[in-house]
Amino acid sequence: MPTLYLKSQDIPRMPIHAKECVNEGLWSLYEASSSEYNAAWILQTESHQYFLNRKGDILAKKSMPFNHSVRPKILFSDITTQPIGRHIHTSPLDFIHNMDFAQ
């Protein structure tokens, strides 16, 4: 599967900790291929998909899986990854819960 590299500033409102989780392989980020929710990105966590606008604001959340097999995985080229387990004292989901949801 191909990988697409972005700079962290390309999705400015996504918290740095969420971007680190993407680069560490805890979560996955994909470019949205449909116009569902007018999303630009889909952030896949352990149990949910978050549909994000171009700036990184959350538009919607779903708990059902989606097919990402043909979508390029996105990583951030300007974020240094740490060994998995760095967030052992803070759940990666804590960072998502601090992001604003559009109802």
SVG drawing of the C-alpha trace seen along z (x, -y; Angstrom):
<svg xmlns="http://www.w3.org/2000/svg" viewBox="-26 -25 38 29">
<polyline fill="none" stroke="black" stroke-width="0.4" points="0.0,0.0 1.4,-3.4 2.2,-6.1 1.4,-9.8 3.6,-12.2 2.2,-15.4 3.6,-18.2 2.0,-18.6 0.9,-22.1 -1.2,-20.6 -3.8,-19.6 -3.3,-22.4 -6.1,-21.7 -5.3,-18.0 -3.5,-17.8 0.2,-17.0 -0.4,-14.0 -2.9,-12.6 -0.4,-13.1 2.2,-11.2 -0.2,-8.3 -0.6,-8.2 3.2,-8.1 3.7,-5.5 1.2,-3.2 -1.4,-3.3 -3.9,-5.1 -4.2,-5.4 -5.0,-8.5 -6.4,-8.3 -7.6,-10.8 -11.4,-10.7 -12.4,-9.4 -16.1,-10.2 -18.1,-13.3 -19.6,-11.8 -19.7,-14.6 -17.7,-16.7 -14.6,-15.2 -11.1,-15.6 -9.5,-13.0 -10.5,-9.8 -8.7,-9.1 -9.0,-5.4 -8.5,-4.7 -8.9,-1.4 -12.7,-1.5 -13.9,-4.5 -13.4,-6.5 -13.3,-10.3 -14.2,-12.3 -12.2,-15.4 -12.4,-18.6 -9.3,-19.9 -8.0,-21.7 -8.5,-18.7 -11.8,-19.6 -14.0,-16.6 -17.2,-16.5 -18.5,-13.1 -17.6,-9.9 -18.5,-6.3 -17.9,-3.0 -18.3,-0.8 -15.2,0.3 -14.4,-1.0 -12.5,0.4 -9.1,-1.3 -7.2,1.3 -6.9,-0.9 -6.3,-4.2 -2.8,-5.5 -1.8,-5.6 -0.8,-9.1 2.2,-9.9 3.7,-13.2 7.2,-13.8 8.1,-16.4 7.1,-14.5 9.7,-12.2 8.2,-8.9 8.8,-7.5 8.7,-3.8 5.1,-2.5 4.2,-2.8 5.2,-6.4 1.6,-7.2 1.3,-4.5 0.2,-6.9 -2.2,-8.8 -4.6,-7.1 -4.4,-8.3 -8.2,-8.6 -7.8,-11.4 -6.4,-13.6 -9.4,-12.9 -11.9,-13.7 -10.3,-17.2 -11.1,-17.9 -14.3,-19.8 -17.2,-17.8 -19.7,-19.2 -23.1,-17.8"/>
</svg>
